[in-house]
């Protein structure tokens, strides 16, 4: 078992990484149960695959699980399902001192976290992420949100969990595509500021993707330690340090918007293509060596992740994709900051990118990879 501390003064909490943690959930979660019950929110797929493990463990110590089951998919991060979830939590008489458990991937974690932040002006919640993307990224750091018709994650809050409990064995039941999409967020940490970790990904990433337990645990711990450090330095993204975690996301969210935030392009797949585009755009600007951009593209392609517009199933031209970017929540005074790179492990925030040039680059890049 590994424990990583997210140091945020009164809002500090632990990330516990333990193989088989769901089967020993009582030992981790039992002290958070009040009145002999615990409310657990999951989507239909996770409820079938993982909820019984958690229920059986808690039941052994006299804790009853009250489940709330929501539909699976990105569409659940919506006003409609937020209202549905809040009504169900109120029907169950959840109080401000209670802890609601988010059992699932990034969609459930984001939705439950946001609901907890506004229910009775704030109750507690616990993240129990069951996908690789959620385990290495979205469950840590307190960003909660739902999507709007204008774009992704535009309605939300910063609200930290009380605990993050990661059981890598939950990845065994995931479709390979989901694990591969989550792997994009693992690669991201190497590209931000850890070139040795990116080299590890190039050499060993295939082991993680084929189910090697040691590789999974190493990558999860390395990733959450990196994110915990960044979040502790810049919890609310005010200094610019935390913005580095958005590498690939400005491009990626535009690609997701073009594909309708659907299963045609999963979030991690959009991030993968977005990181490749960010490095190729950096190379076009003369910021990083073309060889570095080629390494990023080659690695993502080698593991079957999208690496250009075509492989991301995106048909829109550059102008249309830039139009999606104009709804990005990071827009400030008409300027959109971009995460660019001076090389692998040398990501930085640029505030002087010309969007017309981005549109031209996207059209050129499509033609170059046709």
For each residue, the residues with C-beta under 8 A, 3 or more apart:
1: 16 17 18 21
2: 16 17 18 217 221
3: 14 15 16 17
4: 14 15 17 221 224 225 228
5: 12 13 14 15 228
6: 12 13 14 15 140 141 160 228 231 232
7: 12 228 232
8: 11 12 13 160 231 232 235
9: 12
10:
11: 8 142 160 235
12: 5 6 7 8 9
13: 5 6 8 160 161 162 163 164
14: 3 4 5 6 163 164
15: 3 4 5 6 140 164 166 224 228
16: 1 2 3 21 28 163 164 165 166
17: 1 2 3 4 21 166 168 217 220 221 224
18: 1 2 21 24 28 165 166 167
19: 167 168 169 213 217
20: 23 24 167 169
21: 1 16 17 18 24 25 28 165 166 167
22: 25 50 53 54 57 128 167 169 170
23: 20 53 56 57
24: 18 20 21 27 28 57
25: 21 22 28 29 30 53 54 57 58 128 165
26: 29 30 57 58 60 61 63
27: 24 30 57
28: 16 18 21 24 25 163 165
29: 25 26 32 33 38 54 58 63 99 101 126 163 165
30: 25 26 27 33 58 61 63
31:
32: 29 38 99 124 126 162 163
33: 29 30 36 37 38 58 63 99
34: 37 95 97 98 99
35:
36: 33 62 63 64
37: 33 34 63 64 65 66
38: 29 32 33 58 63 64 65 66 99 101
39: 65 66 67 68 89 92 94 98 100 101
40: 51 54 55 65 66 67 68 100 101 103
41: 67 68 70 85 100 101 102 103 104 108 111 112
42: 46 47 50 51 67 68 69 70 103 104 108
43: 46 47 69 70 71 72 73 76 104 105 107 108
44: 47 48 69 70 71 72
45: 48 49 72
46: 42 43 49 50 51 72 103 104 105 108 130
47: 42 43 44 50 51 67 69 103
48: 44 45 51
49: 45 46 130 170 173
50: 22 42 46 47 53 54 103 130 170 173
51: 40 42 46 47 48 54 55 65 67 103
52: 55 56
53: 22 23 25 50 56 57
54: 22 25 29 40 50 51 57 58 65 101 103 128
55: 40 51 52 58 59 65 67
56: 23 52 53 59 60
57: 22 23 24 25 26 27 53 54 60 61
58: 25 26 29 30 33 38 54 55 61 63 64 65
59: 55 56 62 63 64 65
60: 26 56 57
61: 26 30 57 58
62: 36 59
63: 26 29 30 33 36 37 38 58 59
64: 36 37 38 58 59
65: 37 38 39 40 51 54 55 58 59
66: 37 38 39 40 92
67: 39 40 41 42 47 51 55
68: 39 40 41 42 85 88 89 92
69: 42 43 44 47
70: 41 42 43 44 76 81 84 85 108 111
71: 43 44 75 76 81
72: 43 44 45 46 76 107
73: 43 76 107 263
74: 77 107 147 261 262 263 267
75: 71 78 81 261
76: 43 70 71 72 73 81 107 108 111
77: 74 81 107 110 111 145 146 147 153
78: 75 81 82 146 147
79: 82 83 146 148 155
80: 83 84
81: 70 71 75 76 77 78 84 85 111 146
82: 78 79 85 86 111 114 115 146
83: 79 80 86 87
84: 70 80 81 87 88
85: 41 68 70 81 82 88 89 111 112 115
86: 82 83 89 90 115 118 119
87: 83 84 90 91
88: 68 84 85 91 92
89: 39 68 85 86 92 94 100 115 119 123
90: 86 87 93 94 119
91: 87 88
92: 39 66 68 88 89
93: 90
94: 39 89 90 98 100 119 120 123
95: 34 98 120 123
96: 120 121 122 123 124
97: 34 123 124
98: 34 39 94 95 123 124
99: 29 32 33 34 38 123 124 125 126 162
100: 39 40 41 89 94 112 115 116 123 124 125 126
101: 29 38 39 40 41 54 112 125 126 128
102: 41 108 109 111 112 113 125 126 127 128 129 139 161
103: 40 41 42 46 47 50 51 54 108 128 130
104: 41 42 43 46 107 108 109 128 129 130 131 134
105: 43 46 108 109 129 130 131 133 134 138 178
106: 109 110 129 131 133 134 137 138 139 267
107: 43 72 73 74 76 77 104 110 111
108: 41 42 43 46 70 76 102 103 104 105 111 112
109: 102 104 105 106 112 113 127 129 134 138 139 144
110: 77 106 107 113 114 138 143 144 145 146 153 156
111: 41 70 76 77 81 82 85 102 107 108 114 115 144 146
112: 41 85 100 101 102 108 109 115 116 125 144
113: 102 109 110 116 117 125 127 142 143 144 159 161
114: 82 110 111 117 118 144 145 146 155 156 157 159
115: 82 85 86 89 100 111 112 118 119
116: 100 112 113 119 122 123 124 125 144 159
117: 113 114 122 144 157 159
118: 86 114 115 121 122 157
119: 86 89 90 94 115 116 122 123
120: 94 95 96 123
121: 96 118
122: 96 116 117 118 119 159
123: 89 94 95 96 97 98 99 100 116 119 120
124: 32 96 97 98 99 100 116 161 162
125: 99 100 101 102 112 113 116 159 161 162
126: 29 32 99 100 101 102 161 162 163 164 165
127: 102 109 113 134 139 140 161 163 164 165
128: 22 25 54 101 102 103 104 164 165 166 167
129: 102 104 105 106 109 134 135 138 139 164 166 170
130: 46 49 50 103 104 105 134 135 167 170 171 174
131: 104 105 106 134 135 170 171 174 178 179 182
132: 135 136 171 174 178 179 181 182 183 185 186 216 220
133: 105 106 136 137 138 178 181 182 184 185 267 268
134: 104 105 106 109 127 129 130 131 137 138 139 182
135: 129 130 131 132 139 166 168 171 182 220 224
136: 132 133 182 185 186 189 219 220 223 224 227
137: 106 133 134 140 182 185 188 223 227 245
138: 105 106 109 110 129 133 134 143
139: 102 106 109 127 129 134 135 161 164 166
140: 6 15 127 137 164 224 227 228 231
141: 6 160 227 231 235 242 245
142: 11 113 158 159 160 161 231 235
143: 110 113 138 153 156 158
144: 109 110 111 112 113 114 116 117 156 157 158 159
145: 77 110 114 153 154 155 156 157
146: 77 78 79 81 82 110 111 114 153 155 156
147: 74 77 78 151 152 153 154 155 261
148: 79 151 154 155
149:
150: 154 327
151: 147 148 154 253 257 324 327 328 329
152: 147 253 256 257 261
153: 77 110 143 145 146 147 156 253 329
154: 145 147 148 150 151 327 329
155: 79 114 145 146 147 148
156: 110 114 143 144 145 146 153
157: 114 117 118 144 145
158: 142 143 144 235 236
159: 113 114 116 117 122 125 142 144
160: 6 8 11 13 141 142
161: 13 102 113 124 125 126 127 139 142 164
162: 13 32 99 124 125 126
163: 13 14 16 28 29 32 126 127
164: 13 14 15 16 126 127 128 129 139 140 161 224
165: 16 18 21 25 28 29 126 127 128
166: 15 16 17 18 21 128 129 135 139 220 224
167: 18 19 20 21 22 128 130 170
168: 17 19 135 171 213 216 217 220
169: 19 20 22 172
170: 22 49 50 129 130 131 167 173 174
171: 130 131 132 135 168 174 179 211 216
172: 169 211
173: 49 50 170
174: 130 131 132 170 171 178 179
175: 178 179
176: 179 180 209
177: 180 181 266
178: 105 131 132 133 174 175 181 182 266
179: 131 132 171 174 175 176 182 183 209
180: 176 177 183 184 209 268 303 304 305
181: 132 133 177 178 184 266 267 268 269 272 305
182: 131 132 133 134 135 136 137 178 179 185 186 268
183: 132 179 180 186 187 205 208 209 268 303 305
184: 133 180 181 187 188 248 268 269 271 272 275 300 305
185: 132 133 136 137 182 188 189 223 268 271
186: 132 136 182 183 189 190 201 205 208 219 223
187: 183 184 190 191 198 201 205 272 275 299 300
188: 137 184 185 191 192 245 247 248 271 275
189: 136 185 186 192 193 194 197 222 223 226 227
190: 186 187 194 195 196 197 198 199 200 201 344 345
191: 187 188 198 247 275 279 296 341 344 345 347
192: 188 189 226 244 245 247 345 347
193: 189 226 244 345 346 347
194: 189 190 197 198 222 226 345
195: 190 198 199 343 344 345
196: 190 199 200 345
197: 189 190 194 200 201 222 226
198: 187 190 191 194 195 201 202 299 344 345
199: 190 195 196 202 203
200: 190 196 197 203 204 205
201: 186 187 190 197 198 204 205 219 299
202: 198 199 205 295 299
203: 199 200
204: 200 201 207 208 215
205: 183 186 187 200 201 202 208 209 215 219 299 303
206: 209 210 303
207: 204 210 212 214 215
208: 183 186 204 205 212 215 216 219
209: 176 179 180 183 205 206 303
210: 206 207
211: 171 172 216
212: 207 208 215 216
213: 19 168 216 217
214: 207 217 218
215: 204 205 207 208 212 218 219
216: 132 168 171 208 211 212 213 219 220
217: 2 17 19 168 213 214 220 221
218: 214 215 221 222
219: 136 186 201 205 208 215 216 222 223
220: 17 132 135 136 166 168 216 217 223 224
221: 2 4 17 217 218 224 225
222: 189 194 197 218 219 225 226
223: 136 137 185 186 189 219 220 226 227
224: 4 15 17 135 136 140 164 166 220 221 227 228
225: 4 221 222 228 229
226: 189 192 193 194 197 222 223 229 230
227: 136 137 140 141 189 223 224 230 231 245
228: 4 5 6 7 15 140 224 225 231 232
229: 225 226 232 233
230: 226 227 233 234 241 242 244 245
231: 6 8 140 141 142 227 228 234 235 242
232: 6 7 8 228 229 235
233: 229 230 239 241 242
234: 230 231 237 238 239 240 241 242 243
235: 8 11 141 142 158 231 232 242
236: 158 242
237: 234 240 242 243
238: 234
239: 233 234 242
240: 234 237 243 244 349
241: 230 233 234 244
242: 141 230 231 233 234 235 236 237 239 245
243: 234 237 240 246 330 337 339 349
244: 192 193 230 240 241 247 339 347 348 349
245: 137 141 188 192 227 230 242
246: 243 249 250 330 339
247: 188 191 192 244 274 275 278 339 341 347
248: 184 188 251 252 270 271 272 273 274 275 276 277 278 339
249: 246 252 253 271 274 339
250: 246 253 254 274 278 325 328 330 336 337 338 339
251: 248 254 255 270 273 274 275 277 278 321
252: 248 249 255 256 267 270 271 272 273 274 275
253: 151 152 153 249 250 256 257 270 274 324 325 328
254: 250 251 257 258 321 322 324 325
255: 251 252 258 259 265 270 273 274 309 312 314 321
256: 152 252 253 259 261 265 267 270
257: 151 152 253 254 260 261 324 327
258: 254 255 314 315 316 320 321 324
259: 255 256 262 264 265 270 312 313 314
260: 257 264
261: 74 75 147 152 256 257
262: 74 259 265
263: 73 74 266
264: 259 260 313
265: 255 256 259 262 269 270 306 312 313 314
266: 177 178 181 263 269 270
267: 74 106 133 181 252 256 270 271
268: 133 180 181 182 183 184 185 271 272 305
269: 181 184 265 266 272 273 305 306 312
270: 248 251 252 253 255 256 259 265 266 267 273 274 306 312
271: 184 185 188 248 249 252 267 268 274 275
272: 181 184 187 248 252 268 269 275 276 300 305 306 307
273: 248 251 252 255 269 270 276 277 300 305 306 307 308 309 311 312 314
274: 247 248 249 250 251 252 253 255 270 271 277 278
275: 184 187 188 191 247 248 251 252 271 272 278 279 296 300
276: 248 272 273 279 280 293 296 297 300 306 307 308
277: 248 251 273 274 280 281 308 362 365
278: 247 248 250 251 274 275 281 282 338 339 340 341
279: 191 275 276 282 283 288 292 293 296 297 341
280: 276 277 283 284 293 297 361 365
281: 277 278 284 285 338 340 358 361 365
282: 278 279 285 287 288 293 340 341 342
283: 279 280 286 287 288 289 290 292 293
284: 280 281 361 364
285: 281 282 340
286: 283
287: 282 283 340 341 342
288: 279 282 283 292 293 341 342 343 344 346
289: 283 292 293 343
290: 283 293 294
291: 294 295
292: 279 283 288 289 295 296 341 343 344
293: 276 279 280 282 283 288 289 290 296 297
294: 290 291 297 298
295: 202 291 292 298 299 344
296: 191 275 276 279 292 293 299 300 344
297: 276 279 280 293 294 300 301 307 308
298: 294 295 301 302
299: 187 198 201 202 205 295 296 302 303
300: 184 187 272 273 275 276 296 297 303 305 306 307
301: 297 298 304 305 307 311
302: 298 299
303: 180 183 205 206 209 299 300
304: 180 301
305: 180 181 183 184 268 269 272 273 300 301
306: 265 269 270 272 273 276 300 311 312 313
307: 272 273 276 297 300 301 311
308: 273 276 277 297 311 312 365 366 369
309: 255 273 312 314 362 365 366 369
310: 313 314 366 369 370
311: 273 301 306 307 308
312: 255 259 265 269 270 273 306 308 309
313: 259 264 265 306 310
314: 255 258 259 265 273 309 310 321
315: 258
316: 258 320 321 324
317: 320 321 359 362 363 366
318: 321 322 358 359 360 361 362 363 366
319: 322 323 359
320: 258 316 317 323 324
321: 251 254 255 258 314 316 317 318 324 325 359 362
322: 254 318 319 325 326 355 356 358 359 362
323: 319 320 326
324: 151 253 254 257 258 316 320 321 327
325: 250 253 254 321 322 328 336 355 358
326: 322 323 331 336 355
327: 150 151 154 257 324 331
328: 151 250 253 325 331 336
329: 151 153 154
330: 243 246 250 336 337
331: 326 327 328 334 335 336
332: 335 337
333:
334: 331
335: 331 332 351 352
336: 250 325 326 328 330 331 353 355
337: 243 250 330 332 349 350 351 353
338: 250 278 281 349 350 353 358
339: 243 244 246 247 248 249 250 278 347 348 349 350
340: 278 281 282 285 287 347 348 349 350 353
341: 191 247 278 279 282 287 288 292 344 346 347 348
342: 282 287 288 346 348
343: 195 288 289 292 346
344: 190 191 195 198 288 292 295 296 341
345: 190 191 192 193 194 195 196 198
346: 193 288 341 342 343
347: 191 192 193 244 247 339 340 341
348: 244 339 340 341 342
349: 240 243 244 337 338 339 340
350: 337 338 339 340 353
351: 335 337
352: 335
353: 336 337 338 340 350 357 358
354: 357 358
355: 322 325 326 336 358 359
356: 322 359 360
357: 353 354 360 361
358: 281 318 322 325 338 353 354 355 361 362
359: 317 318 319 321 322 355 356 362 363
360: 318 356 357 363 364
361: 280 281 284 318 357 358 364 365
362: 277 309 317 318 321 322 358 359 365 366
363: 317 318 359 360 366 367
364: 284 360 361 367 368
365: 277 280 281 308 309 361 362 368 369
366: 308 309 310 317 318 362 363 369 370
367: 363 364 370
368: 364 365
369: 308 309 310 365 366
370: 310 366 367
